[in-house]
Amino acid sequence: MRAWQVSLTVILVITGFLAVSQWRAGRPLRAQVELPTQRVEQLATLLKQQEEARRALEAEIRQLRERVAAYQRAVGEGRGAAETMVQELAQLRLLLGMTPVEGPGVVVRLQRGQMLRGILPLQARASDLAGLVNELWSAGAEAVAVKGVRVLATTGFRDLDDGVVVGEWTARPPFVISAIGEPLTLETALNLRGGFVEGLRSIGLLVTVERRDRLRLPAYQGILQHRYARPTKGP
């Protein structure tokens, strides 16, 4: 073999060895370079998924907040309606005399006067009681009771031999009428010159009117029933 052929063979062998060595040396280097790249891609994918999940949670939170706000509005509206109904019911019960009440007012006492010249004065009648109660209503009384029995605008008065039937209860003299309202207004209305009270006094009945800072009247205990009147169905 010639010298140049030997030299060429040696060069080729060395070149091949270097190429193989470089390839083997490059494998771990590329692996080391590719590993972080894959990791970054995985992290990027994970980050994207987490971002999408965060956005979905934020959207769900917004929806929940909107639902809570809607529930609160509904509860508020329902509570307002319920409170209004409760207030209206309380006012209705007050007007119907179904609840005890207290406040300032007057106390009116009606009884037979003293005997004069051997003449026995007249006994107070149902019409006298009814007239006094009507005078009090007209003067602005908000609640009235006769001898501790609450009366309404529909309460009837009927004579007995020894007393007066007030609604469903019997009252006997002396009669005491308690009325809640503005005390001075009620007293002034009853003591008007030429008024109903003066007429009672003129026939010998004793009528006194006293202002009170605080009165307490019981609830109406009768039966509220309409046999013939019915609510209208149209305007």
ZIMONOR-V467754 format. One record per backbone hydrogen bond with DSSP energy under -1.0 kcal/mol. CO is the residue of the C=O (numbers start at 1). NH is the residue of the N-H. E is the energy in kcal/mol with one decimal. If there is no record, write none. Layout:
BEGIN
((CO NH E) (CO NH E))
END
This chain:
BEGIN
((2 6 -1.9) (3 7 -2.3) (4 8 -2.1) (5 9 -2.5) (6 10 -2.5) (7 11 -2.3) (8 12 -2.5) (9 13 -2.6) (10 14 -2.6) (11 15 -2.7) (12 16 -2.8) (13 17 -2.5) (14 18 -2.6) (15 19 -2.3) (16 20 -2.7) (17 21 -2.7) (18 22 -2.7) (19 23 -2.3) (20 24 -2.7) (21 25 -2.5) (22 26 -1.9) (23 27 -1.2) (26 30 -2.7) (27 31 -2.4) (28 32 -2.7) (29 33 -1.9) (30 34 -3.4) (31 35 -2.4) (33 37 -1.1) (34 38 -2.5) (35 39 -2.2) (36 40 -2.7) (37 41 -2.1) (38 42 -2.7) (39 43 -2.9) (40 44 -2.8) (41 45 -2.5) (42 46 -2.9) (43 47 -3.0) (44 48 -2.3) (45 49 -2.4) (46 50 -2.8) (47 51 -2.4) (48 52 -2.4) (49 53 -2.5) (50 54 -2.7) (51 55 -2.4) (52 56 -2.2) (53 57 -2.5) (54 58 -2.6) (55 59 -2.4) (56 60 -2.3) (57 61 -2.8) (58 62 -2.4) (59 63 -2.2) (60 64 -2.6) (61 65 -2.7) (62 66 -2.4) (63 67 -2.4) (64 68 -2.8) (65 69 -2.7) (66 70 -2.4) (67 71 -2.8) (68 72 -2.8) (69 73 -2.5) (70 74 -2.6) (71 75 -3.3) (72 76 -2.9) (73 77 -3.0) (74 78 -3.1) (75 79 -3.4) (76 80 -2.7) (77 81 -2.6) (78 82 -2.8) (79 83 -3.2) (80 84 -2.4) (81 85 -2.5) (82 86 -2.6) (83 87 -2.6) (84 88 -2.8) (85 89 -2.7) (86 90 -2.6) (87 91 -2.5) (88 92 -2.5) (89 93 -2.7) (90 94 -2.0) (91 95 -2.5) (92 96 -2.2) (93 98 -2.8) (94 97 -1.1) (97 220 -4.8) (101 217 -3.0) (103 215 -2.6) (104 181 -2.2) (105 212 -3.1) (106 179 -2.5) (107 210 -2.1) (108 177 -3.3) (109 208 -1.8) (110 175 -2.7) (111 206 -3.2) (116 119 -2.1) (119 116 -1.6) (125 129 -1.9) (126 130 -2.8) (127 131 -2.1) (128 132 -2.2) (129 133 -2.5) (130 134 -2.4) (131 135 -2.2) (132 136 -2.1) (133 137 -2.5) (134 138 -2.7) (135 139 -1.5) (136 141 -2.5) (137 140 -1.6) (143 180 -2.6) (144 151 -2.5) (145 178 -2.8) (146 149 -1.4) (149 146 -2.7) (152 155 -1.4) (156 167 -2.9) (158 165 -3.9) (163 160 -2.7) (164 171 -3.4) (165 158 -2.1) (166 169 -2.2) (169 166 -3.8) (171 164 -3.0) (175 110 -2.9) (176 147 -3.5) (177 108 -3.3) (178 145 -2.5) (179 106 -2.2) (180 142 -3.2) (182 186 -2.4) (183 187 -2.7) (184 188 -2.6) (185 189 -2.2) (186 190 -2.0) (187 191 -1.9) (192 195 -2.1) (195 199 -1.6) (196 200 -1.9) (197 201 -2.3) (198 202 -1.7) (200 205 -2.0) (201 204 -1.5) (204 113 -1.1) (206 111 -2.0) (208 109 -2.1) (210 107 -2.5) (212 105 -2.4) (215 103 -2.2) (217 101 -2.0))
END
